[in-house]
Amino acid sequence: MTAMEPIPLVRASLGQQELAAVAEVFASGWPAGQGPRGKALEAQLVKRYGAGDAVAMCNAGAALHVSLLALGVKPGDEVIVADYGFPAPAHAVRYLDAVPVCADVRADTGTVDPQAVADLITARTVGIIAVDTVGIPADYVELQAIADRHGLFVVEDAACAVGATYQGREAGSLAEVGVLSFHGRKGATSGEGGALLAADPKIGADARLRSSFGIGSIFDMGKVVGLPIPEFTRIGHNYKLSDIAAAILQVQLERIDELLARRDAVAVQYSELLADEELLTVPYVPDDRTHAWQTYMVKLDPRVDRAAVATELRAQGIGCGHGTFATHIQPVFESKHTCPVSAELVQRHLAIPMHAELDADQVERVVDALRTAVRTHAAPTPSPGGAA
Ligand SMILES: *Cc1c(COP(=O)(O)O)cnc(C)c1O
């Protein structure tokens, strides 16, 4: 057998166009944040999302932190967070000495279960952070109705979901505040990067100040006549995105349809080829939404030894992973209650290669290897309760 090319789990699609954009920034002499490129990126985001304002930031974790500050979260407040996903929302709540309350998720989509959210509301609850889990939007109509009934805010963590849609609307614009990530493992990237989208321009303006030491753009100050001393009006963080990263993102956002079409084709091929495999379930996407496919996760039958499957795939050079996280079982977020669905998904999901540069032959190779591995590593009899 000939040695096979490795097939990585993830791969960023960055090329000559992005390099050319970086070269322009170098030539301009302004590589720092909130310069011409950052402003142009923010304008591009406002237009794409129909947002009241968009603030470019260094990552989505920072954008979540600033969104909670701008929404007025206080120490001791409870914020309900979707349990299943990268636990950045729970971290953000803790930055403010507030209490993250983990809500369980839907078994079919992995997104937060609106009924679980409703059941967790107390007199101290101030808001909800929903997650578009690995790229699939949550149930915003139901979540917003619950929020409106109780006077809560909703933040959409769309870190993985650039390009996804829900009832024809763009993920990232499905709540009063939305957060995007441009980390290297997401569908559009500048290595590290993020953005906050706000329906209300006042929230956007406040977030911009809080993400730049509580003061306006240094680039703009260079143009002010009369040299007034600028004023710090907030205690702020330094969460700015460099103009180098902003230039890369301007290109990536123009390419998002092309990149997403490729991911979509990979997902369709996986789901078709694996549909008949009894030892796993392919992702479910409800008719009213589209997936950004930050990750493609299959759910393994309880009979399958996931660790053995992963070892076997990796031995063949095929990248794989556990998928994402169940927040409430992480030691730092000791939880009063359990989220059984999320706890089960985190044991049974397996992420397989997903990026915009996979070709059809590679997808077939992954499918063949996965099929063989799950059949080799399945216990002969169903465990009590059987297959889901
Ligand atoms: C990746 C991710 C984040 C963090 O994004 P950064 O830009 O790396 O800070 C936040 N939330 C979710 C759901 C994510 O998947």
Ligand as a Chemical Component Dictionary entry (heavy atoms), coordinates in Angstrom:
data_LIG
# 
_chem_comp.id                   LIG 
_chem_comp.type                 NON-POLYMER 
_chem_comp.pdbx_formal_charge   0 
_chem_comp.three_letter_code    LIG 
# 
loop_
_chem_comp_atom.comp_id 
_chem_comp_atom.atom_id 
_chem_comp_atom.alt_atom_id 
_chem_comp_atom.type_symbol 
_chem_comp_atom.charge 
_chem_comp_atom.model_Cartn_x 
_chem_comp_atom.model_Cartn_y 
_chem_comp_atom.model_Cartn_z 
_chem_comp_atom.pdbx_ordinal 
LIG C1 C1 C 0 -14.422 29.433 18.894 1  
LIG C2 C2 C 0 -15.521 29.846 19.761 2  
LIG C3 C3 C 0 -15.420 30.962 20.598 3  
LIG C4 C4 C 0 -14.124 31.692 20.811 4  
LIG O1 O1 O 0 -13.693 32.353 19.697 5  
LIG P1 P1 P 0 -12.299 33.139 19.795 6  
LIG O2 O2 O 0 -12.349 34.042 18.610 7  
LIG O3 O3 O 0 -11.232 32.084 19.680 8  
LIG O4 O4 O 0 -12.263 33.840 21.079 9  
LIG C5 C5 C 0 -16.521 31.378 21.308 10 
LIG N1 N1 N 0 -17.668 30.686 21.247 11 
LIG C6 C6 C 0 -17.798 29.597 20.493 12 
LIG C7 C7 C 0 -19.119 28.878 20.473 13 
LIG C8 C8 C 0 -16.732 29.128 19.742 14 
LIG O5 O5 O 0 -16.863 28.024 19.017 15 
# 
loop_
_chem_comp_bond.comp_id 
_chem_comp_bond.atom_id_1 
_chem_comp_bond.atom_id_2 
_chem_comp_bond.value_order 
_chem_comp_bond.pdbx_ordinal 
LIG C1 C2 SING 1  
LIG C2 C3 SING 2  
LIG C2 C8 DOUB 3  
LIG C3 C4 SING 4  
LIG C3 C5 DOUB 5  
LIG C4 O1 SING 6  
LIG O1 P1 SING 7  
LIG P1 O2 DOUB 8  
LIG P1 O3 SING 9  
LIG P1 O4 SING 10 
LIG C5 N1 SING 11 
LIG N1 C6 DOUB 12 
LIG C6 C7 SING 13 
LIG C6 C8 SING 14 
LIG C8 O5 SING 15 
# 
